[in-house]
Amino acid sequence: MKQHPGSIENYMGLKTAIVNGEIETLKEMLADQTMTEMEKGYLIDLAKLANNQDIIAVLKDIPQTTK
């Protein structure tokens, strides 16, 4: 079952991948995705807590929506 980009399940999966340092999983989940500034900022802050520069770089490259 494919999860919708904005679904809570997808968002929780992103958070789990960030906390666990699973960069490949994160890249797969983010393929062709966009995020709002608030969503993106929250995930970047989470990655900063884990001090994972590779994941921070991946998150910074996510296209941002205006909604």
N, C-alpha and C positions, 0 to 999 in steps of 0.2 A: 504494500500500500504506500503510494507516494504521498508524502506530507506536503501540505500547502505552505508556501514560503512564510506566510505570516502566522502560521498556526502556533499555538502554545507548545505543542510537542516538538516542533522544529526549533523553536527558541530555546527550550530546555536542553535539547540535544546540542545546540551550539554552545551553551554555557558549559555543559559537561565536557565537550571536546576541548574547550579553552582551558578549563581547570585541570584536565588530565594531560594537557600538552599534546593532543592528538592533531597535529597540523594537517596531515593528509585527510583525515575525516572532516576537519573544518573546511578545507578547500573543496571537497566533494559537496558538502552541504551548502556552501556559498556559491557554487557555480551558477552563473547567470542570475544572481540575486541582487536586489537593491534593498537599502534600509533607510529609515529616517535618521536624522542627525542624532536624535535621542537614543534610538536603539544602538546605533553604531558607537556612540560615545560610551554607553553603558558597557558594551562588550569590550571595548578598548580598555576601559578602567579595570574590568575584571582581569584582562590579560596582563595589565600592569601590576596587579596584585601578585600574579604568578611570576612576574618578571621574565616573561617569555617574549623576547624581541622579535622572533620569527613570526609568532602568532600576531603580535601587534602590527607588524608590517602587512600581513595578509588582511587584517581587519581594516587598516587604513586605506587599502586599495579597493574596498567595496564601494561601488557607485552609490551615491546618496540621492534619495528622493526628497521632494519638497513637501510631501504630505506628512 
